[in-house]
Amino acid sequence: MVKVKVKRRIAASRKVAPKTRIAKVMMPRKSLDAAAAAYARLLSDPCNAPLCHPIYPGTESGFLFRAENFANIADPGAGATTTAGIWHWTPGYVNADSTELVFINSATASAAQTVVATTNSPGKSFLAANARGVRCIAACMRITFIGSESTRAGRLHVGHTTAGMIDVGQSVSVDQVAQTLQYFSRTPTDTVELIWKPNLSDVNFQDPSAGSSPVIRDQHSAITMAVAGLPTGTGMTIHMTAIYEWTPAVALGVGHNALGKARSVNTLDEVQDTLIERGFAYVRGAAFQAGMGLGSGVMAALGQTYGLMPANLRRTGRYPRLSG
């Protein structure tokens, strides 16, 4: 009996204890409250969404308005031999030197050209004359080939950058800039829309009548396009839209509600992360969305969840798919 008991104890000691199974816990994604969802709609559709205050940190606030402007790049006005160009826009940095909007026109994509500034920034003259402080809360640019379908040629590059990538007086080529941009397509048949993503440098108010500071400017978020190989003297039309929050200059004698900011438990990062997690790539146009694996089902789900595109626009195809 003793031997049997000993053998049982030995056998019991050799048994492997069963592994403890740890249940996997799925962390719920933080949802957007009403103020954050409204700003997500505006950020993703600056041209059509209702205006609202941004989910920016801090206590500042101001008036809201939407501004638009058109410009051409690599067009006949730039020279009969122009076939390439760059458009670099920093919506969050409006200043007296107009360095928020710079460009290049070139006869070839490989030849270096000097970057110059333009005053075509949306709402620039109004803000310079009336605002004490301004910050951009949403922006986009739509790029359209203005030649005929029979002559359509060339390539289009667009991407999200920072202001300091291109500076006034710098000598760069279209090809050099194109290599830094995330999205590429042959010249599309219809409009491509590139949507701006603000960063923490964009949350501060800027004096639109003051000179520029390269150190401050270079930290802002920008959107950039490069085009090459266009038919000679044809060009692209760029439709820029920006929504600004601004405070009136003292000379106007107009007060504003400094406490009118959006009240939300969400942050700017959470708003942008939510859009990205749901497949929004901050660019519209089938040629680019295909590269990101974005189908119409994903975009439709975005619209149904957060109203990123008005229902009537979704039905009528406000942003048609592009054919390469």
Residue frames as qw, qx, qy, qz and C-alpha x, y, z in Angstrom:
[[0.000, 0.884, 0.467, 0.000, 0.00, 0.00, 0.00],
 [0.316, -0.773, 0.095, 0.542, 2.81, 2.35, 0.82],
 [0.389, -0.125, 0.593, 0.694, 4.43, 1.74, -2.54],
 [0.199, 0.620, 0.676, 0.345, 1.14, 2.42, -4.31],
 [0.139, -0.926, -0.274, 0.220, 0.66, 5.72, -2.46],
 [0.382, -0.579, 0.322, 0.644, 4.20, 6.82, -3.28],
 [0.354, 0.163, 0.686, 0.615, 3.72, 6.02, -6.95],
 [0.086, 0.803, 0.571, 0.148, 0.46, 8.00, -7.01],
 [0.247, -0.872, -0.051, 0.419, 2.18, 11.02, -5.42],
 [0.403, -0.328, 0.511, 0.684, 5.02, 10.85, -7.97],
 [0.272, 0.433, 0.715, 0.477, 2.56, 10.58, -10.85],
 [0.038, -0.898, -0.433, 0.072, 0.54, 13.49, -9.48],
 [0.322, -0.745, 0.141, 0.567, 3.66, 15.65, -9.18],
 [0.368, -0.108, 0.627, 0.679, 4.52, 14.98, -12.82],
 [0.277, 0.706, 0.640, 0.124, 1.14, 16.13, -14.13],
 [0.240, 0.143, 0.153, 0.948, 1.34, 19.40, -16.05],
 [0.123, 0.532, 0.512, -0.663, -0.97, 22.04, -14.70],
 [0.404, 0.660, 0.576, 0.264, -3.52, 23.17, -17.27],
 [0.290, 0.128, 0.107, 0.942, -2.73, 26.47, -19.02],
 [0.077, 0.629, 0.491, -0.598, -4.73, 29.42, -17.86],
 [0.315, 0.511, 0.545, 0.585, -6.64, 30.92, -20.75],
 [0.084, -0.439, -0.204, 0.871, -6.76, 34.71, -20.74],
 [0.382, 0.720, 0.579, 0.022, -9.78, 36.11, -22.47],
 [0.343, 0.158, 0.246, 0.892, -9.02, 38.71, -25.09],
 [0.029, 0.746, 0.462, -0.479, -10.62, 42.01, -24.29],
 [0.380, 0.516, 0.398, 0.656, -11.47, 44.24, -27.24],
 [0.174, -0.412, -0.252, 0.858, -10.90, 47.86, -26.30],
 [0.329, 0.779, 0.534, -0.001, -13.81, 49.90, -27.61],
 [0.391, 0.306, 0.191, 0.847, -12.89, 52.68, -30.01],
 [0.055, -0.474, -0.384, 0.791, -13.60, 56.08, -28.51],
 [0.281, 0.677, 0.616, 0.287, -16.58, 57.56, -30.28],
 [0.181, 0.189, 0.053, 0.964, -16.89, 61.17, -31.34],
 [0.070, 0.574, 0.602, -0.551, -19.33, 63.41, -29.53],
 [0.389, 0.807, 0.443, -0.016, -21.57, 65.87, -31.39],
 [0.006, 0.934, -0.195, -0.301, -19.02, 68.70, -31.56],
 [0.367, -0.452, 0.718, 0.381, -16.23, 66.40, -32.74],
 [0.529, 0.356, 0.746, 0.191, -18.47, 64.71, -35.32],
 [0.307, 0.913, 0.224, -0.145, -19.48, 68.12, -36.70],
 [0.091, -0.825, 0.447, 0.335, -15.83, 69.08, -37.04],
 [0.522, -0.115, 0.792, 0.293, -15.04, 65.73, -38.69],
 [0.514, 0.668, 0.535, 0.057, -17.65, 66.55, -41.34],
 [0.156, 0.970, -0.068, -0.175, -16.13, 69.99, -41.93],
 [0.348, -0.634, 0.616, 0.314, -12.55, 68.70, -41.98],
 [0.517, 0.044, 0.808, 0.279, -13.40, 66.01, -44.54],
 [0.310, 0.617, 0.609, 0.392, -15.64, 68.18, -46.74],
 [0.229, -0.385, -0.155, 0.880, -14.55, 71.84, -46.47],
 [0.043, -0.089, -0.464, -0.880, -16.54, 72.88, -49.54],
 [0.443, -0.364, -0.586, -0.573, -19.97, 71.72, -48.42],
 [0.482, -0.378, -0.729, 0.305, -20.16, 70.88, -44.71],
 [0.270, -0.905, -0.242, -0.223, -21.86, 73.28, -42.28],
 [0.268, 0.609, -0.430, 0.610, -19.44, 75.64, -40.55],
 [0.759, -0.616, -0.209, -0.032, -18.51, 74.83, -36.96],
 [0.186, -0.858, 0.462, -0.123, -15.74, 75.62, -34.51],
 [0.650, 0.375, -0.657, 0.071, -12.73, 73.27, -34.53],
 [0.866, -0.484, -0.115, 0.040, -11.73, 70.76, -31.88],
 [0.488, 0.568, -0.369, 0.551, -8.54, 72.70, -31.18],
 [0.585, -0.403, -0.502, 0.494, -6.92, 72.86, -27.73],
 [0.190, 0.026, -0.130, 0.973, -7.12, 76.11, -25.80],
 [0.084, 0.610, 0.636, -0.464, -9.89, 78.57, -25.00],
 [0.035, 0.346, -0.247, -0.905, -9.66, 80.92, -28.01],
 [0.422, 0.544, 0.724, 0.027, -12.48, 81.45, -30.47],
 [0.014, -0.341, 0.239, 0.909, -13.55, 83.77, -33.28],
 [0.648, 0.480, 0.089, -0.584, -15.83, 84.30, -36.26],
 [0.601, 0.007, 0.751, 0.274, -16.05, 81.69, -39.03],
 [0.547, 0.669, -0.024, -0.502, -16.12, 82.17, -42.78],
 [0.792, 0.130, 0.528, 0.277, -15.48, 80.16, -45.93],
 [0.153, 0.788, -0.290, -0.521, -13.26, 81.63, -48.67],
 [0.829, 0.254, 0.455, 0.201, -12.55, 80.35, -52.19],
 [0.133, 0.793, -0.342, -0.487, -10.24, 81.24, -55.04],
 [0.906, 0.358, 0.204, 0.095, -9.07, 79.88, -58.38],
 [0.119, -0.773, 0.501, 0.371, -5.60, 79.78, -59.91],
 [0.895, 0.435, -0.086, -0.050, -3.87, 78.15, -62.87],
 [0.504, -0.607, 0.556, 0.263, -0.56, 76.34, -62.97],
 [0.407, -0.132, 0.753, 0.500, 1.49, 75.51, -66.10],
 [0.451, 0.707, 0.523, -0.155, -1.09, 77.38, -68.19],
 [0.559, 0.604, 0.250, 0.510, -0.63, 79.52, -71.34],
 [0.117, -0.973, 0.010, -0.200, -0.19, 82.64, -69.23],
 [0.670, -0.632, 0.318, 0.223, 2.95, 81.12, -67.76],
 [0.047, -0.594, 0.647, 0.476, 4.56, 80.74, -71.19],
 [0.764, 0.355, -0.267, -0.468, 3.94, 78.92, -74.43],
 [0.568, 0.338, -0.749, 0.052, 6.41, 76.16, -73.57],
 [0.350, -0.367, 0.638, -0.579, 5.21, 75.46, -70.01],
 [0.702, -0.027, -0.646, -0.297, 4.43, 71.78, -69.35],
 [0.634, -0.231, -0.656, 0.338, 5.11, 71.35, -65.61],
 [0.152, -0.647, 0.136, -0.735, 4.54, 73.08, -62.31],
 [0.402, -0.195, -0.764, 0.466, 4.31, 72.96, -58.50],
 [0.351, -0.639, -0.132, -0.672, 1.65, 74.39, -56.19],
 [0.499, -0.100, -0.698, 0.504, 2.46, 74.46, -52.46],
 [0.335, -0.634, -0.164, -0.678, -0.16, 75.80, -50.03],
 [0.316, -0.093, -0.733, 0.596, 0.07, 76.30, -46.28],
 [0.256, -0.668, -0.502, -0.486, -3.52, 77.22, -45.31],
 [0.587, -0.689, -0.378, 0.195, -2.74, 77.76, -41.63],
 [0.493, -0.416, 0.008, 0.764, -0.14, 80.47, -42.18],
 [0.282, 0.828, 0.359, 0.326, -1.64, 83.66, -43.62],
 [0.495, -0.561, -0.035, 0.662, 0.84, 86.54, -43.52],
 [0.193, 0.875, -0.013, -0.443, 1.82, 89.83, -45.16],
 [0.114, -0.557, 0.679, 0.464, 4.58, 88.25, -47.25],
 [0.813, 0.322, -0.114, -0.471, 2.19, 85.80, -48.97],
 [0.137, 0.472, -0.871, -0.034, 4.60, 82.94, -48.30],
 [0.623, 0.017, 0.679, -0.387, 1.70, 80.63, -47.49],
 [0.788, 0.498, 0.347, -0.102, 1.23, 80.03, -51.21],
 [0.109, -0.667, 0.563, 0.476, 4.22, 79.42, -53.51],
 [0.858, 0.406, 0.295, -0.108, 4.61, 77.87, -56.95],
 [0.287, -0.428, 0.632, 0.579, 6.83, 77.02, -59.92],
 [0.767, 0.577, 0.129, -0.249, 6.12, 76.98, -63.65],
 [0.374, -0.513, 0.671, 0.383, 8.58, 75.11, -65.82],
 [0.594, 0.479, -0.431, -0.481, 9.13, 73.96, -69.38],
 [0.679, 0.157, -0.717, -0.006, 10.45, 70.60, -68.15],
 [0.786, -0.573, -0.158, -0.171, 10.00, 68.55, -65.00],
 [0.866, -0.125, -0.160, 0.457, 13.74, 67.99, -64.51],
 [0.361, 0.502, -0.088, 0.781, 14.91, 71.61, -64.72],
 [0.359, -0.465, -0.526, 0.615, 15.34, 73.47, -61.43],
 [0.016, 0.694, 0.293, 0.658, 13.35, 76.69, -61.09],
 [0.105, 0.123, -0.482, 0.861, 13.16, 79.40, -58.42],
 [0.180, -0.582, -0.786, 0.106, 10.16, 79.19, -56.10],
 [0.021, -0.251, -0.022, -0.967, 8.06, 82.38, -56.07],
 [0.101, 0.353, 0.729, -0.578, 5.10, 83.57, -53.98],
 [0.111, -0.401, -0.576, -0.704, 1.59, 84.48, -55.08],
 [0.216, -0.026, 0.415, -0.883, -1.26, 86.41, -53.45],
 [0.528, -0.115, -0.582, -0.608, -3.98, 84.03, -54.63],
 [0.146, -0.094, -0.897, 0.406, -4.61, 82.58, -51.16],
 [0.258, -0.611, -0.651, -0.370, -8.39, 82.46, -50.48],
 [0.413, -0.839, -0.355, -0.020, -9.69, 85.34, -48.37],
 [0.647, -0.059, -0.159, 0.743, -6.26, 86.93, -48.09],
 [0.097, 0.416, 0.078, 0.901, -7.26, 90.53, -48.81],
 [0.541, -0.649, -0.298, -0.443, -10.25, 90.39, -46.44],
 [0.805, -0.445, -0.285, 0.270, -8.23, 88.93, -43.58],
 [0.546, 0.094, -0.102, 0.826, -5.32, 91.34, -44.00],
 [0.059, -0.467, -0.120, -0.874, -7.70, 94.31, -43.85],
 [0.587, -0.519, -0.147, -0.604, -10.04, 93.17, -41.08],
 [0.896, -0.312, -0.315, 0.027, -8.49, 90.48, -38.88],
 [0.268, -0.816, 0.467, -0.208, -6.28, 90.81, -35.82],
 [0.325, -0.351, 0.878, -0.013, -5.76, 87.07, -35.67],
 [0.802, 0.275, -0.210, -0.487, -6.65, 84.16, -37.94],
 [0.327, -0.303, 0.894, 0.044, -6.27, 80.40, -38.06],
 [0.564, 0.152, -0.587, -0.561, -7.40, 77.89, -40.66],
 [0.599, -0.167, 0.652, -0.433, -9.65, 75.07, -39.48],
 [0.740, 0.253, 0.621, 0.055, -10.30, 73.22, -42.77],
 [0.231, 0.702, -0.356, -0.572, -9.10, 73.49, -46.36],
 [0.764, 0.161, 0.598, 0.180, -8.86, 71.66, -49.65],
 [0.182, 0.580, -0.391, -0.690, -7.77, 72.17, -53.22],
 [0.790, 0.373, 0.477, -0.095, -9.41, 70.66, -56.29],
 [0.171, -0.500, 0.594, 0.607, -7.21, 70.11, -59.31],
 [0.705, 0.525, 0.437, -0.188, -8.71, 69.91, -62.81],
 [0.436, -0.067, 0.573, 0.691, -7.07, 69.41, -66.20],
 [0.311, 0.669, 0.216, -0.640, -8.38, 72.21, -68.44],
 [0.102, 0.359, -0.682, -0.629, -7.37, 70.79, -71.81],
 [0.780, 0.148, -0.227, -0.564, -9.39, 68.57, -74.10],
 [0.878, -0.201, 0.418, -0.119, -9.70, 64.84, -73.65],
 [0.862, 0.489, -0.002, 0.136, -7.99, 64.21, -76.97],
 [0.394, 0.706, -0.392, 0.438, -4.86, 66.04, -75.75],
 [0.677, -0.676, 0.186, -0.226, -4.87, 64.77, -72.15],
 [0.802, 0.274, -0.407, 0.341, -1.36, 63.71, -71.17],
 [0.059, 0.623, -0.474, 0.619, 1.09, 63.93, -68.31],
 [0.596, -0.261, -0.717, 0.251, 1.10, 62.94, -64.66],
 [0.331, -0.732, 0.029, -0.594, -0.19, 64.38, -61.39],
 [0.542, -0.068, -0.684, 0.482, 1.36, 64.03, -57.94],
 [0.363, -0.706, -0.017, -0.608, -0.35, 65.25, -54.75],
 [0.671, -0.142, -0.634, 0.357, 0.46, 64.86, -51.08],
 [0.466, -0.869, -0.134, -0.093, 0.45, 66.13, -47.50],
 [0.637, 0.313, -0.271, 0.650, 3.63, 67.97, -46.55],
 [0.381, -0.716, -0.287, 0.509, 4.91, 70.71, -44.25],
 [0.228, 0.965, 0.064, -0.111, 5.42, 74.34, -45.18],
 [0.297, -0.780, 0.464, 0.296, 9.19, 74.17, -44.88],
 [0.788, 0.126, 0.537, 0.274, 9.54, 71.64, -47.69],
 [0.463, 0.514, 0.339, 0.638, 9.51, 74.47, -50.25],
 [0.243, -0.713, -0.219, 0.620, 10.54, 78.07, -49.52],
 [0.379, 0.920, 0.090, -0.045, 10.49, 81.25, -51.57],
 [0.074, 0.867, -0.484, -0.096, 13.78, 81.70, -53.43],
 [0.644, -0.277, 0.709, 0.072, 14.62, 78.00, -53.25],
 [0.440, 0.481, -0.569, -0.502, 15.69, 76.31, -56.50],
 [0.536, -0.035, 0.831, -0.147, 13.99, 72.94, -57.06],
 [0.241, 0.093, -0.723, -0.640, 12.63, 70.90, -59.92],
 [0.748, -0.104, -0.081, -0.650, 9.16, 69.45, -60.35],
 [0.807, 0.083, -0.585, -0.018, 10.58, 65.93, -60.29],
 [0.268, 0.218, -0.691, 0.635, 12.34, 66.55, -56.97],
 [0.426, -0.116, 0.359, -0.823, 9.10, 67.64, -55.34],
 [0.796, 0.039, -0.333, -0.504, 7.06, 64.89, -57.01],
 [0.596, 0.156, -0.766, 0.185, 9.25, 62.22, -55.42],
 [0.028, 0.094, -0.677, 0.730, 8.21, 63.39, -51.94],
 [0.561, -0.032, 0.059, -0.825, 4.44, 63.24, -52.54],
 [0.464, -0.085, 0.839, -0.272, 2.32, 60.26, -51.54],
 [0.642, 0.463, 0.571, -0.216, -0.17, 59.96, -54.41],
 [0.062, -0.385, 0.597, 0.701, 0.42, 59.60, -58.14],
 [0.621, 0.488, 0.601, -0.121, -1.76, 59.25, -61.22],
 [0.332, 0.245, 0.493, 0.766, -1.69, 60.04, -64.89],
 [0.163, 0.022, 0.017, -0.986, -3.46, 63.31, -65.65],
 [0.240, 0.338, 0.870, -0.267, -7.06, 62.50, -64.63],
 [0.044, 0.459, 0.648, 0.606, -10.20, 63.07, -66.64],
 [0.338, -0.799, -0.363, -0.341, -11.97, 64.82, -63.79],
 [0.150, -0.807, 0.290, -0.492, -11.29, 66.72, -60.59],
 [0.693, -0.096, -0.598, 0.390, -8.99, 65.43, -57.85],
 [0.352, -0.835, 0.008, -0.423, -9.50, 66.86, -54.36],
 [0.596, 0.107, -0.575, 0.550, -6.68, 66.99, -51.80],
 [0.482, -0.793, -0.243, -0.281, -7.82, 67.76, -48.26],
 [0.168, 0.634, -0.488, 0.575, -5.63, 69.51, -45.69],
 [0.753, -0.413, -0.490, 0.150, -4.76, 67.94, -42.32],
 [0.127, -0.873, 0.221, -0.416, -4.04, 70.50, -39.55],
 [0.702, -0.031, -0.560, 0.439, -1.32, 69.86, -36.99],
 [0.463, -0.679, -0.410, 0.395, -0.64, 71.43, -33.59],
 [0.322, -0.184, 0.103, 0.923, 1.19, 74.38, -35.17],
 [0.063, -0.377, -0.542, -0.749, -2.04, 75.31, -36.94],
 [0.337, -0.661, -0.665, 0.083, -4.10, 75.76, -33.78],
 [0.317, -0.496, -0.203, 0.783, -2.56, 79.17, -32.95],
 [0.299, 0.904, 0.291, -0.088, -3.92, 82.45, -34.26],
 [0.581, 0.008, 0.225, 0.782, -1.63, 84.34, -36.67],
 [0.092, 0.741, 0.109, -0.656, -1.57, 88.08, -37.46],
 [0.693, 0.493, 0.461, 0.252, -2.36, 88.24, -41.21],
 [0.252, 0.959, -0.005, 0.130, -0.88, 91.74, -41.54],
 [0.460, -0.758, 0.435, 0.158, 2.49, 90.83, -40.01],
 [0.404, 0.628, -0.639, -0.187, 5.60, 89.58, -41.77],
 [0.950, -0.018, -0.291, -0.109, 6.56, 85.95, -41.93],
 [0.383, -0.659, 0.639, -0.102, 8.83, 84.00, -39.62],
 [0.607, 0.341, -0.680, -0.229, 10.42, 81.05, -41.45],
 [0.052, 0.177, -0.911, 0.370, 10.87, 79.13, -38.19],
 [0.479, 0.200, 0.561, -0.645, 7.15, 79.36, -37.37],
 [0.656, 0.421, -0.222, -0.586, 5.97, 78.90, -40.94],
 [0.380, 0.378, -0.830, -0.150, 7.99, 75.76, -41.53],
 [0.155, -0.041, 0.906, -0.391, 6.15, 73.89, -38.77],
 [0.602, 0.271, 0.234, -0.714, 2.70, 74.26, -40.33],
 [0.596, 0.197, 0.773, 0.092, 0.93, 71.55, -42.30],
 [0.249, 0.507, -0.342, -0.751, 0.73, 72.01, -46.09],
 [0.777, 0.342, 0.526, -0.043, -0.76, 70.40, -49.18],
 [0.082, -0.600, 0.534, 0.591, 1.26, 70.16, -52.38],
 [0.829, 0.441, 0.338, -0.069, 0.77, 69.20, -56.00],
 [0.171, -0.533, 0.590, 0.581, 3.23, 68.66, -58.83],
 [0.770, 0.517, 0.327, -0.181, 2.29, 68.16, -62.45],
 [0.205, -0.534, 0.624, 0.532, 4.50, 67.22, -65.40],
 [0.251, 0.042, 0.864, 0.435, 4.24, 66.25, -69.04],
 [0.378, 0.651, 0.479, -0.452, 1.16, 68.34, -69.81],
 [0.536, 0.604, 0.400, 0.433, 0.43, 69.41, -73.37],
 [0.388, 0.047, -0.032, 0.920, 2.30, 72.64, -74.05],
 [0.111, -0.105, 0.029, -0.988, 0.55, 75.67, -72.61],
 [0.479, -0.413, -0.672, -0.385, -2.52, 73.78, -71.35],
 [0.057, -0.374, 0.508, -0.774, -2.22, 73.74, -67.57],
 [0.354, -0.402, -0.830, 0.151, -4.29, 72.81, -64.54],
 [0.288, -0.626, -0.053, -0.723, -6.92, 74.83, -62.70],
 [0.368, -0.105, -0.767, 0.516, -6.71, 74.79, -58.91],
 [0.420, -0.649, -0.273, -0.574, -9.84, 75.57, -56.87],
 [0.330, 0.088, -0.687, 0.642, -8.86, 76.40, -53.29],
 [0.514, -0.660, -0.312, -0.450, -11.31, 76.48, -50.38],
 [0.370, 0.101, -0.649, 0.657, -10.44, 77.43, -46.81],
 [0.471, -0.757, -0.388, -0.234, -12.49, 77.90, -43.64],
 [0.337, 0.343, -0.422, 0.768, -10.96, 80.41, -41.25],
 [0.457, -0.750, -0.450, 0.161, -11.63, 81.34, -37.66],
 [0.395, 0.393, -0.060, 0.829, -10.72, 84.99, -37.16],
 [0.286, -0.687, -0.450, 0.494, -10.85, 87.77, -34.59],
 [0.296, 0.878, 0.255, 0.275, -11.60, 91.34, -35.72],
 [0.472, 0.258, -0.176, 0.824, -9.01, 94.10, -35.79],
 [0.202, -0.479, -0.493, 0.698, -9.34, 96.78, -33.09],
 [0.043, 0.161, -0.204, -0.965, -10.07, 99.48, -35.68],
 [0.271, -0.312, -0.753, -0.512, -13.33, 97.74, -36.62],
 [0.335, -0.222, 0.381, -0.833, -14.79, 98.24, -33.16],
 [0.817, -0.087, -0.364, -0.439, -16.37, 94.79, -33.27],
 [0.403, -0.450, 0.727, -0.326, -16.30, 92.41, -30.34],
 [0.692, 0.101, -0.650, -0.296, -16.62, 88.65, -30.41],
 [0.843, -0.447, 0.102, -0.282, -17.45, 85.83, -28.03],
 [0.162, 0.636, -0.747, 0.109, -14.08, 84.59, -26.83],
 [0.431, -0.171, 0.827, -0.318, -15.79, 81.61, -25.15],
 [0.761, 0.351, 0.014, -0.545, -17.59, 80.42, -28.28],
 [0.139, 0.446, -0.865, -0.186, -15.23, 77.50, -28.90],
 [0.787, -0.065, -0.519, -0.328, -16.42, 73.95, -29.47],
 [0.475, -0.480, 0.612, -0.411, -16.78, 71.95, -26.27],
 [0.885, 0.183, -0.379, -0.199, -15.79, 68.35, -26.77],
 [0.768, -0.511, 0.387, 0.005, -14.23, 65.49, -24.85],
 [0.884, 0.284, 0.212, 0.306, -12.39, 64.51, -28.03],
 [0.335, -0.653, 0.293, 0.613, -9.08, 65.86, -29.28],
 [0.445, 0.695, -0.328, -0.459, -7.87, 66.89, -32.72],
 [0.020, 0.381, -0.913, -0.145, -5.85, 63.67, -32.94],
 [0.400, 0.193, 0.858, -0.257, -8.92, 61.57, -32.14],
 [0.562, 0.642, 0.171, -0.493, -10.95, 63.26, -34.85],
 [0.388, 0.654, -0.557, -0.334, -8.26, 62.67, -37.46],
 [0.136, -0.250, 0.958, -0.037, -7.52, 59.13, -36.25],
 [0.552, 0.334, 0.656, -0.391, -11.21, 58.26, -36.50],
 [0.583, 0.680, -0.109, -0.431, -11.36, 59.46, -40.09],
 [0.228, 0.574, -0.767, -0.175, -8.22, 57.53, -41.02],
 [0.313, -0.099, 0.921, -0.210, -9.34, 54.33, -39.25],
 [0.601, 0.474, 0.535, -0.357, -12.55, 54.42, -41.25],
 [0.669, 0.284, 0.546, 0.417, -10.65, 54.61, -44.52],
 [0.241, 0.960, 0.140, -0.026, -10.63, 58.34, -45.25],
 [0.777, 0.004, 0.117, 0.618, -7.32, 59.14, -47.00],
 [0.107, -0.764, -0.045, 0.635, -7.77, 62.94, -47.26],
 [0.042, 0.331, -0.578, -0.745, -7.80, 62.65, -51.05],
 [0.669, 0.419, 0.497, -0.361, -10.75, 62.12, -53.40],
 [0.479, 0.622, -0.458, -0.418, -10.37, 60.61, -56.83],
 [0.985, -0.002, 0.096, -0.147, -10.55, 56.98, -57.89],
 [0.699, 0.547, -0.384, 0.255, -7.04, 56.93, -59.31],
 [0.042, 0.552, -0.617, 0.559, -5.63, 57.68, -55.86],
 [0.713, -0.293, 0.353, -0.530, -8.19, 55.76, -53.79],
 [0.948, 0.191, -0.234, -0.101, -7.43, 52.58, -55.70],
 [0.504, 0.471, -0.582, 0.431, -3.85, 52.74, -54.48],
 [0.226, -0.371, 0.582, -0.687, -5.11, 53.08, -50.91],
 [0.167, -0.169, -0.971, 0.004, -7.54, 50.19, -51.27],
 [0.251, 0.295, 0.453, -0.803, -10.54, 52.45, -50.74],
 [0.050, 0.328, 0.833, 0.444, -13.74, 51.34, -52.39],
 [0.287, -0.418, -0.248, -0.826, -17.10, 53.01, -52.73],
 [0.670, -0.491, -0.552, -0.078, -18.40, 50.86, -49.88],
 [0.541, -0.255, -0.380, 0.706, -15.87, 52.32, -47.45],
 [0.053, 0.119, 0.041, 0.991, -16.64, 55.87, -48.52],
 [0.473, -0.459, -0.467, -0.589, -20.38, 55.21, -48.27],
 [0.661, -0.453, -0.549, 0.240, -19.91, 53.85, -44.75],
 [0.343, -0.078, -0.222, 0.909, -18.03, 57.02, -43.85],
 [0.197, -0.281, -0.232, -0.910, -20.89, 59.14, -45.06],
 [0.617, -0.470, -0.533, -0.337, -23.51, 57.11, -43.21],
 [0.652, -0.342, -0.506, 0.450, -21.56, 57.03, -39.94],
 [0.338, -0.461, -0.204, 0.795, -20.46, 60.63, -39.65],
 [0.322, 0.874, 0.337, -0.138, -22.21, 62.40, -42.48],
 [0.469, -0.415, 0.323, 0.709, -18.87, 63.16, -44.14],
 [0.016, 0.043, 0.551, 0.834, -20.65, 63.79, -47.42],
 [0.489, 0.170, 0.263, -0.814, -24.19, 65.20, -47.59],
 [0.606, 0.204, 0.761, -0.108, -26.75, 62.60, -48.59],
 [0.599, 0.742, 0.171, -0.249, -27.77, 64.39, -51.78],
 [0.176, 0.775, -0.567, -0.217, -24.12, 64.55, -52.85],
 [0.402, -0.243, 0.883, 0.029, -23.65, 60.84, -52.24],
 [0.651, 0.435, 0.599, -0.170, -26.65, 60.03, -54.41],
 [0.529, 0.834, 0.043, -0.151, -25.74, 62.30, -57.29],
 [0.857, 0.119, 0.084, 0.495, -22.04, 61.45, -57.27],
 [0.066, -0.991, 0.048, 0.106, -20.67, 64.79, -56.14],
 [0.196, -0.701, 0.645, 0.233, -17.18, 63.32, -56.34],
 [0.908, 0.336, -0.083, -0.238, -17.23, 61.06, -59.42],
 [0.823, -0.267, 0.401, 0.302, -14.80, 58.24, -59.81],
 [0.190, 0.795, -0.400, -0.414, -11.93, 59.10, -62.08],
 [0.949, 0.241, 0.174, 0.107, -10.76, 56.98, -64.95],
 [0.461, -0.592, 0.400, 0.526, -7.02, 56.84, -65.66]]
